Amino acid sequence: MSEFKLINVHTEERIGIVTLSHPPANTLSQQMIQEVETAFDRFSEDASVKVILLHGEGRFFAAGADIKEFTSVKHGDQFREMSREGQRVFRKIELMTKPVIAAIHGAALGGGLELAMACHIRLAAPDAKLGLPELQLGLVPGFAGTQRLPELVGKAKATEMLLTSDPITGEEAVAAGLVNRTLSGENFMEEAKKFAENISNKGSHSVSYVLELIEKSGNEPIERGQEIEAVRFGDVSETYDASEGIKAFMEKRKPKFEDR
């Protein structure tokens, strides 16, 4: 994966790690978004990778879109296509069948926060800054920020954050429902990896089914969601891992899942 210019990609045990590496602020250029998509596509196909951890190198997670690129865009149609392309990639991340965790330190602003919101789980340093400041530029969010933020924090809080452009801290983000939990600033990435490792110990079939069912919960009537859950409950019961998990429980030991 050495062809990447703006990100670093590697694996540690069963965790695929994507590091945004575009100093000084890891701004999300169109090229970086394309590289992120490529990395996620490869991890999606790699059976040895169970969880994907996304974070930023240096002082920030990602401090926003690459504003310098905006100066070279002359027409509204070009902005529209830029927006649609980012939305497409972020939606692909949201629909991944492997858990995606955003580890946020420093700042996740604008496009950076929109990328983090597309991940399944968000972890943050207590003093991290999270916000959508696009209105300060006379713009609006373009990578589905106006759509995901209300789902996570509620309409009232999302309206406040968008209209004021004021960021909130990692601790405030937990209280608002934007972030799952805060991690110690001193050992931030080590704690994030331990969190990811916990998930990587689960069977891949049950994990992917849970992600599918959670997605259905927001888009299907409950009766339809329940039926899909029943089908997946039956599907997963026929796997080796289900037999191993039940047997381990009865024998009072940790299960040894084999993803089959």
C-alpha positions, 0 to 999 in steps of 0.5 A, a space after each residue: 500500500 506504499 502508493 498512498 501519498 496522503 494516508 498511511 495504511 497498515 495492520 496490527 493483528 486483526 485491526 486495519 489502521 488508516 492514518 490521515 497524514 496530510 500535515 499540518 491539519 490533515 485536511 480532506 482533499 479530493 485525493 485524500 478521500 480517494 485514497 481513503 476509499 481505496 484503503 477501505 476497499 482493500 480492508 473490506 476484502 481482507 479476511 484477516 482484518 476484523 475492525 478498521 481504526 481511523 485516526 489522524 497523524 500529528 495534532 489533528 484528526 482532520 481539521 476540515 476540507 481542503 479550502 485551497 481546492 475551493 479556490 480552483 473550482 469555478 462553477 456550482 456544478 463542480 462543487 455539487 460533484 465534489 459534494 456527491 463524491 465525498 457523500 458516496 465515499 462516506 456512505 460506503 464507509 457507513 455501510 461497511 460490514 466491518 466495524 469502523 472506529 474513528 479515534 479523534 484527537 485535536 480537532 475534527 471539524 467540517 469534513 473531518 467531523 463528517 468523515 468521523 460521523 460516517 464511522 460506526 463508533 467515535 472515540 475522542 480525547 476529552 479536549 478534542 474539538 468537534 464541529 461543523 464551521 462551514 457557515 463561517 465560510 458562507 457555505 454549508 456542509 457538503 458531505 452529509 453533515 446536515 443529515 448525520 448530525 441531527 440523527 446523532 445529537 438531535 435536531 435542536 443541538 444540531 441546529 445550534 452547532 450548525 448555526 453558531 459554528 461553535 465546536 464542542 469538546 470531546 466530553 461535551 460530544 459524549 453527553 450530546 451523543 456524538 461520541 461514544 466515549 472519551 479516552 485518556 489523552 496520554 495513551 489515546 491510541 493505545 486505548 483506541 486499539 484496545 477498544 478495537 481489539 475487543 470488537 475484533 475478538 467477536 465472530 465476523 458473521 455476528 458482527 456483520 449481521 449486527 451492523 446490517 440490522 442496526 442500519 435497517 433499524 433506521 430505515 425499515 418499519 419495525 415489523 420488517 426489521 424484526 423479520 430480518 433479525 429473525 432471518 439473521 438469527 437463524 443464519 448465524 445459528 448455523 455457523 461454527 462460531 455460534 456452536 463454539 460460543 454456546 459451548 464455551 458459555 456452558 463450559 465457562 471459558 472464553 470462546 475461540 471464534 474462527 469466523 465460520 
